[in-house]
């Protein structure tokens, strides 16, 4: 009722959402959704081509058109380079009349794309990037940080490991925006809980040999090795840690991990790890039904980033349908005043700083004996409320948040 009252008030001021009788129309004869992600490097498995496929699934599920206007998907590989991502985004906005952009994995590329989208006054939904800068010091009126951020991972997984007795930490960190943010957020949680950080080492993306970094970590004497990395880097660092006996003296904390990572490692290597996740492929009947469509096509379970790709695209397209326009300001108004409910999220809300608030969950990787079938890897430890993992709006440093 409050949302309807707000919409009526805005309409009186000439700011209302376009609807069937008040359509602002479309800027072109095609509604173009862009998707720029890692298609060929360490994050391709957690997002990649399958991420593009589920966005196309969302387009197909709304009928491939809105009010007679075709919906088209543009896909590109950012090659893990911010300049490549921003150049392609600008090209699509300027030459392809792109209406909205979804940012896949890699925070440096996400921040670069967000800046271009803001300049063009077009919605940018960051799904794969985790850096909190997206909704803090580098927030824009057109950015939505959709699935997670490094603060949520730190408060979820980091706190759980400390509660289990892991008081002294050493970090192995991916040397770019995401890794730095995750290390910083987790270190803060550890210290606030009475723990200590004994040091850190930073490794370039796509590192092939983690042995020297891991030996430095082991020599620190820390109880916990915090893995502030993701995808192939996390898999390789865990395998190397086991090979070199690091796990004999240190507990591993995988701060960002996916079901595909667990599959690559095997339950015998990953059992007992705590993870924070917004979604899991068989968490309920609705998630399982959607996931089965993915499994039928890909032969494996989806990651939560791929599920969020679908949700983000579907949410945007439903906003376009409801407002009757692809105007960026109108769409952002709509998104920030309507709850999001689908197979990925329940009662999600987008704050003024662009952070999508939703509950998450702390899960633990099952032992081989506990798993009941293919891809049955997680057991839920507890639900994590949105504010407990993302923090209150008052903690945001975004200029769009009124203090």
C-alpha positions as CSV (number, residue, x, y, z in Angstrom):
1,X,0.0,0.0,0.0
2,X,2.9,2.4,0.8
3,X,4.5,1.8,-2.6
4,X,1.2,2.5,-4.4
5,X,0.8,5.7,-2.4
6,X,4.3,6.7,-3.3
7,X,3.7,6.0,-7.0
8,X,0.5,8.1,-6.9
9,X,2.3,11.0,-5.3
10,X,5.2,10.8,-7.8
11,X,2.7,10.7,-10.7
12,X,1.0,13.9,-9.4
13,X,4.4,15.5,-9.6
14,X,5.0,14.2,-13.1
15,X,7.5,11.6,-11.8
16,X,5.4,8.5,-11.8
17,X,6.2,5.2,-13.3
18,X,5.0,4.7,-16.9
19,X,2.3,2.0,-17.2
20,X,0.0,0.8,-19.8
21,X,-1.8,4.1,-20.0
22,X,1.3,6.3,-19.3
23,X,4.1,4.7,-21.4
24,X,7.2,6.7,-22.0
25,X,8.0,4.3,-24.8
26,X,11.3,2.8,-25.8
27,X,14.4,4.5,-27.0
28,X,15.0,2.1,-29.9
29,X,13.2,-0.7,-31.7
30,X,15.1,-3.2,-29.6
31,X,15.5,-3.5,-25.8
32,X,19.2,-4.4,-25.5
33,X,20.7,-6.1,-22.4
34,X,24.4,-6.3,-22.2
35,X,26.5,-8.9,-20.2
36,X,30.2,-8.5,-19.8
37,X,32.0,-11.2,-17.7
38,X,34.9,-13.6,-17.6
39,X,34.4,-16.1,-20.4
40,X,37.9,-17.5,-20.5
41,X,39.8,-17.3,-17.2
42,X,39.6,-18.3,-13.6
43,X,36.0,-17.2,-13.0
44,X,34.5,-18.6,-16.2
45,X,33.2,-21.7,-14.4
46,X,31.3,-19.8,-11.8
47,X,29.7,-17.4,-14.4
48,X,30.9,-17.4,-18.0
49,X,28.9,-18.8,-20.9
50,X,26.4,-20.4,-18.6
51,X,25.7,-17.0,-17.1
52,X,24.9,-15.7,-20.6
53,X,22.7,-18.7,-21.2
54,X,20.6,-18.0,-18.1
55,X,20.1,-14.4,-19.0
56,X,18.9,-15.5,-22.4
57,X,16.6,-17.9,-20.5
58,X,15.1,-14.9,-18.6
59,X,14.6,-13.2,-21.9
60,X,12.9,-16.3,-23.3
61,X,10.8,-16.7,-20.2
62,X,9.2,-13.2,-20.7
63,X,8.4,-14.1,-24.3
64,X,11.5,-12.5,-26.0
65,X,9.7,-9.2,-26.3
66,X,7.9,-6.5,-24.2
67,X,4.9,-4.7,-25.6
68,X,5.9,-5.9,-29.1
69,X,9.5,-4.7,-28.8
70,X,12.2,-7.4,-29.1
71,X,14.7,-8.0,-26.3
72,X,18.3,-8.7,-27.4
73,X,21.3,-9.9,-25.5
74,X,24.9,-8.7,-26.1
75,X,27.7,-10.8,-24.6
76,X,31.4,-10.1,-24.2
77,X,34.5,-11.3,-22.4
78,X,36.2,-8.6,-20.3
79,X,39.4,-10.7,-20.2
80,X,39.8,-9.7,-16.6
81,X,40.8,-6.2,-17.7
82,X,39.1,-3.0,-16.5
83,X,40.0,-1.1,-19.7
84,X,38.6,-3.9,-21.9
85,X,35.3,-3.9,-19.9
86,X,34.8,-0.1,-19.9
87,X,35.7,0.2,-23.6
88,X,33.2,-2.5,-24.6
89,X,30.5,-1.0,-22.3
90,X,31.0,2.4,-23.9
91,X,30.9,1.0,-27.4
92,X,27.7,-0.8,-26.7
93,X,26.0,2.3,-25.1
94,X,27.2,4.6,-27.9
95,X,26.9,2.3,-31.0
96,X,24.5,-0.5,-30.1
97,X,22.0,1.6,-28.1
98,X,22.3,-0.7,-25.1
99,X,19.7,-0.1,-22.4
100,X,21.1,-2.0,-19.4
101,X,24.3,-3.7,-18.5
102,X,24.9,-6.7,-16.2
103,X,28.4,-7.0,-14.8
104,X,29.9,-10.4,-14.3
105,X,32.8,-11.5,-12.2
106,X,35.8,-9.3,-11.3
107,X,35.4,-6.1,-9.2
108,X,37.9,-4.0,-11.1
109,X,35.9,-4.5,-14.3
110,X,32.7,-3.9,-12.4
111,X,33.8,-0.6,-11.0
112,X,34.9,0.5,-14.5
113,X,31.6,-0.5,-16.1
114,X,29.6,1.2,-13.3
115,X,31.3,4.5,-14.1
116,X,30.5,4.3,-17.8
117,X,26.9,3.3,-17.1
118,X,26.5,6.3,-14.7
119,X,27.8,8.6,-17.4
120,X,25.3,7.3,-19.9
121,X,22.5,7.3,-17.2
122,X,21.8,3.6,-17.8
123,X,21.2,0.8,-15.2
124,X,24.1,-1.3,-14.2
125,X,23.5,-4.4,-12.2
126,X,26.6,-5.8,-10.6
127,X,26.1,-9.6,-10.0
128,X,29.6,-11.1,-9.9
129,X,31.7,-8.3,-8.4
130,X,32.1,-8.3,-4.7
131,X,33.9,-5.0,-3.8
132,X,31.9,-2.8,-1.4
133,X,33.1,0.3,-3.2
134,X,30.3,-0.2,-5.6
135,X,27.8,1.0,-3.1
136,X,30.1,3.1,-0.9
137,X,32.6,5.7,-2.2
138,X,32.1,4.8,-5.8
139,X,28.3,4.4,-5.7
140,X,26.2,5.9,-8.5
141,X,22.4,6.5,-9.0
142,X,22.4,3.8,-11.7
143,X,24.3,0.9,-9.9
144,X,22.6,-2.0,-8.2
145,X,24.9,-4.4,-6.3
146,X,22.7,-7.5,-6.6
147,X,23.9,-10.8,-5.1
148,X,26.5,-10.3,-2.4
149,X,29.5,-8.2,-1.3
150,X,32.7,-8.8,0.6
151,X,31.2,-7.4,3.8
152,X,28.5,-10.1,3.8
153,X,31.1,-12.8,3.2
154,X,33.3,-11.5,6.0
155,X,30.4,-11.2,8.5
156,X,29.1,-14.7,7.6
157,X,32.1,-17.0,7.0
158,X,34.7,-14.9,8.9
159,X,32.6,-14.7,12.1
160,X,31.7,-18.5,11.9
161,X,35.4,-19.5,11.8
162,X,36.2,-17.2,14.7
163,X,33.4,-18.7,16.7
164,X,34.8,-22.1,16.0
165,X,38.1,-21.1,17.6
166,X,40.0,-19.6,14.8
167,X,41.5,-16.6,16.6
168,X,44.7,-15.9,14.6
169,X,44.5,-15.3,10.8
170,X,46.8,-15.0,7.9
171,X,45.4,-14.0,4.5
172,X,46.2,-15.2,1.0
173,X,44.7,-12.5,-1.1
174,X,43.9,-12.0,-4.8
175,X,45.8,-8.8,-5.7
176,X,43.1,-6.5,-7.0
177,X,40.0,-4.7,-5.8
178,X,37.9,-7.7,-4.8
179,X,40.6,-9.5,-2.9
180,X,41.7,-6.3,-1.0
181,X,38.1,-5.6,-0.1
182,X,37.5,-9.1,1.2
183,X,40.7,-9.1,3.2
184,X,39.9,-5.8,4.7
185,X,36.3,-6.6,5.6
186,X,37.2,-10.0,7.1
187,X,40.2,-8.6,9.1
188,X,37.9,-6.1,10.6
189,X,35.4,-8.8,11.7
190,X,38.2,-11.0,13.1
191,X,39.6,-8.1,15.2
192,X,36.2,-7.0,16.4
193,X,35.6,-10.6,17.6
194,X,38.8,-10.5,19.6
195,X,41.0,-12.2,17.1
196,X,44.3,-11.1,15.5
197,X,45.6,-10.8,11.9
198,X,49.3,-12.0,11.8
199,X,49.9,-11.0,8.2
200,X,49.0,-11.3,4.5
201,X,50.4,-12.2,1.1
202,X,49.0,-11.0,-2.2
203,X,49.1,-13.1,-5.3
204,X,48.3,-12.1,-8.9
205,X,45.1,-13.3,-10.5
206,X,45.5,-16.7,-12.2
207,X,48.5,-17.6,-10.3
208,X,49.8,-21.1,-11.4
209,X,52.0,-21.8,-8.3
210,X,50.8,-21.0,-4.8
211,X,53.5,-22.9,-3.0
212,X,55.7,-20.0,-1.9
213,X,52.7,-17.9,-0.8
214,X,51.4,-20.8,1.3
215,X,54.7,-21.5,2.9
216,X,54.9,-17.9,4.0
217,X,51.4,-18.3,5.5
218,X,52.4,-21.5,7.4
219,X,55.5,-19.8,8.8
220,X,53.3,-17.1,10.4
221,X,52.0,-19.5,13.0
222,X,48.4,-18.4,12.4
223,X,45.6,-20.9,13.1
224,X,43.5,-19.8,10.1
225,X,44.4,-19.2,6.4
226,X,41.9,-16.8,5.0
227,X,41.5,-17.3,1.3
228,X,40.5,-13.9,-0.1
229,X,40.3,-15.1,-3.6
230,X,37.8,-17.0,-5.8
231,X,37.2,-19.5,-8.6
232,X,40.2,-21.3,-10.0
233,X,42.6,-19.4,-7.7
234,X,40.7,-20.8,-4.6
235,X,40.7,-24.3,-6.0
236,X,44.4,-24.2,-6.8
237,X,45.4,-22.7,-3.5
238,X,43.4,-25.3,-1.5
239,X,44.9,-28.2,-3.5
240,X,48.4,-26.8,-3.0
241,X,47.8,-26.3,0.7
242,X,46.9,-29.9,1.1
243,X,49.8,-31.1,-1.0
244,X,52.3,-29.1,1.0
245,X,50.8,-30.1,4.4
246,X,49.6,-26.5,5.2
247,X,46.3,-28.0,6.3
248,X,48.1,-30.0,9.0
249,X,48.7,-26.9,11.0
250,X,46.2,-24.3,9.6
251,X,42.4,-24.3,9.2
252,X,41.3,-23.0,5.7
253,X,38.6,-20.4,5.4
254,X,37.3,-20.2,1.9
255,X,35.7,-16.7,2.0
256,X,34.1,-16.9,-1.5
257,X,33.4,-20.4,-2.8
258,X,30.9,-22.0,-5.1
259,X,29.4,-25.4,-5.6
260,X,31.6,-25.8,-8.7
261,X,34.7,-25.3,-6.5
262,X,33.5,-28.0,-4.1
263,X,32.9,-30.3,-7.0
264,X,36.4,-29.7,-8.3
265,X,38.0,-30.3,-4.9
266,X,35.8,-33.3,-4.0
267,X,34.0,-33.7,-0.7
268,X,36.9,-35.5,0.9
269,X,39.0,-32.3,0.5
270,X,36.3,-29.7,1.2
271,X,34.2,-31.4,3.9
272,X,33.7,-29.1,7.0
273,X,34.4,-25.8,5.2
274,X,32.0,-23.0,6.2
275,X,30.6,-20.8,3.3
276,X,28.3,-17.9,3.1
277,X,25.8,-18.0,0.2
278,X,22.7,-16.1,-0.9
279,X,21.3,-19.2,-2.6
280,X,21.8,-22.9,-3.2
281,X,20.5,-24.9,-6.1
282,X,18.3,-27.3,-4.0
283,X,17.5,-25.1,-1.0
284,X,13.7,-25.4,-1.8
285,X,11.3,-26.7,-4.4
286,X,11.3,-23.4,-6.4
287,X,15.1,-23.3,-6.6
288,X,15.4,-26.9,-7.4
289,X,12.8,-26.6,-10.3
290,X,14.7,-23.7,-11.8
291,X,18.0,-25.5,-11.3
292,X,16.8,-28.6,-13.1
293,X,16.4,-26.6,-16.2
294,X,20.0,-25.5,-15.9
295,X,21.2,-29.1,-15.1
296,X,19.4,-30.4,-18.2
297,X,21.3,-28.0,-20.4
298,X,24.7,-28.0,-18.6
299,X,25.0,-31.3,-16.9
300,X,25.8,-29.7,-13.6
301,X,24.3,-27.6,-10.9
302,X,24.3,-23.8,-11.2
303,X,26.3,-21.5,-9.0
304,X,24.5,-18.7,-7.1
305,X,26.1,-16.1,-9.4
306,X,24.4,-17.8,-12.4
307,X,21.1,-17.9,-10.5
308,X,21.5,-14.2,-9.7
309,X,22.3,-13.5,-13.4
310,X,18.8,-14.9,-14.3
311,X,17.1,-13.0,-11.4
312,X,18.8,-9.7,-12.3
313,X,17.8,-9.9,-15.9
314,X,14.3,-11.0,-15.1
315,X,13.9,-8.2,-12.5
316,X,15.0,-5.6,-15.0
317,X,12.7,-6.9,-17.8
318,X,9.8,-6.9,-15.4
319,X,10.5,-3.3,-14.5
320,X,10.6,-2.4,-18.2
321,X,7.3,-4.2,-18.7
322,X,5.6,-2.5,-15.7
323,X,6.8,1.0,-16.6
324,X,6.4,0.7,-20.4
325,X,9.8,2.3,-20.9
326,X,13.6,1.6,-20.9
327,X,14.4,5.1,-19.6
328,X,17.2,4.6,-17.0
329,X,15.9,7.1,-14.4
330,X,12.4,5.6,-14.5
331,X,13.7,2.1,-14.2
332,X,15.9,2.9,-11.3
333,X,13.0,4.6,-9.5
334,X,10.9,1.5,-10.0
335,X,13.6,-0.9,-8.8
336,X,14.2,1.1,-5.6
337,X,10.5,1.2,-4.7
338,X,9.5,-2.4,-5.4
339,X,10.3,-5.7,-3.6
340,X,12.0,-8.5,-5.6
341,X,10.6,-12.0,-5.3
342,X,11.6,-14.9,-7.4
343,X,13.5,-18.2,-7.3
344,X,16.7,-16.4,-6.1
345,X,15.5,-13.9,-3.5
346,X,12.5,-13.2,-1.3
347,X,11.5,-9.7,-0.3
348,X,14.7,-8.2,-1.7
349,X,14.8,-4.4,-1.5
350,X,17.3,-2.0,-3.1
351,X,18.6,0.8,-0.8
352,X,19.4,4.3,-1.9
353,X,23.1,3.4,-2.3
354,X,22.1,0.6,-4.7
355,X,22.8,-2.3,-2.4
356,X,20.1,-5.0,-2.8
357,X,19.2,-6.2,0.7
358,X,18.4,-9.9,1.1
359,X,18.9,-12.7,3.6
360,X,21.8,-15.1,3.1
361,X,22.8,-18.3,4.8
362,X,25.8,-19.9,6.4
363,X,26.4,-23.4,5.1
364,X,28.9,-26.1,5.8
365,X,30.2,-28.6,3.2
366,X,29.0,-32.1,3.8
367,X,31.2,-35.2,4.3
368,X,31.0,-37.9,1.6
369,X,28.9,-39.9,3.9
370,X,26.4,-37.1,4.4
371,X,25.9,-36.4,0.7
372,X,22.8,-38.1,-0.8
373,X,23.5,-37.6,-4.5
374,X,25.3,-35.6,-7.2
375,X,25.9,-32.0,-6.3
376,X,24.4,-32.5,-2.8
377,X,27.2,-30.7,-1.0
378,X,25.8,-28.2,1.5
379,X,24.0,-28.4,4.8
380,X,22.5,-25.1,6.2
381,X,23.9,-24.0,9.5
382,X,21.8,-20.9,10.0
383,X,20.0,-18.1,8.2
384,X,21.7,-14.7,8.1
385,X,19.4,-11.7,8.1
386,X,20.1,-9.0,5.5
387,X,21.2,-6.4,8.0
388,X,23.4,-8.8,10.0
389,X,25.6,-9.5,6.9
390,X,25.3,-6.2,4.9
391,X,25.2,-3.8,7.8
392,X,22.7,-1.0,8.3
393,X,22.1,1.7,5.7
394,X,23.7,4.2,8.1
395,X,27.0,2.5,7.7
396,X,27.1,3.3,4.0
397,X,29.6,6.0,2.8
398,X,27.6,6.5,-0.4
399,X,26.8,10.2,-1.1
400,X,23.3,9.2,-2.1
401,X,22.5,8.1,1.5
402,X,21.0,10.8,3.7
403,X,22.7,11.0,7.1
